[in-house]
């Protein structure tokens, strides 16, 4: 079945294309996960900044 050089080359190229598609898909999924983690990190920093501002406002109210 795979005795001819043409058939071997075709199967080899098919396997190579499949491997490239799998690697590309994994790269896209990893990039998406990193972007989601960065968005959560930005939200966390925003929450912390708001809490610090609230604490400062409460301190100013108590001392003022």
MODELLER restraints for C-alpha pairs under 7 A, 6 or more apart:
rsr = mdl.restraints
at = mdl.atoms
rsr.add(forms.Gaussian(group=physical.xy_distance, feature=features.Distance(at['CA:2:A'], at['CA:8:A']), mean=5.83, stdev=0.5))
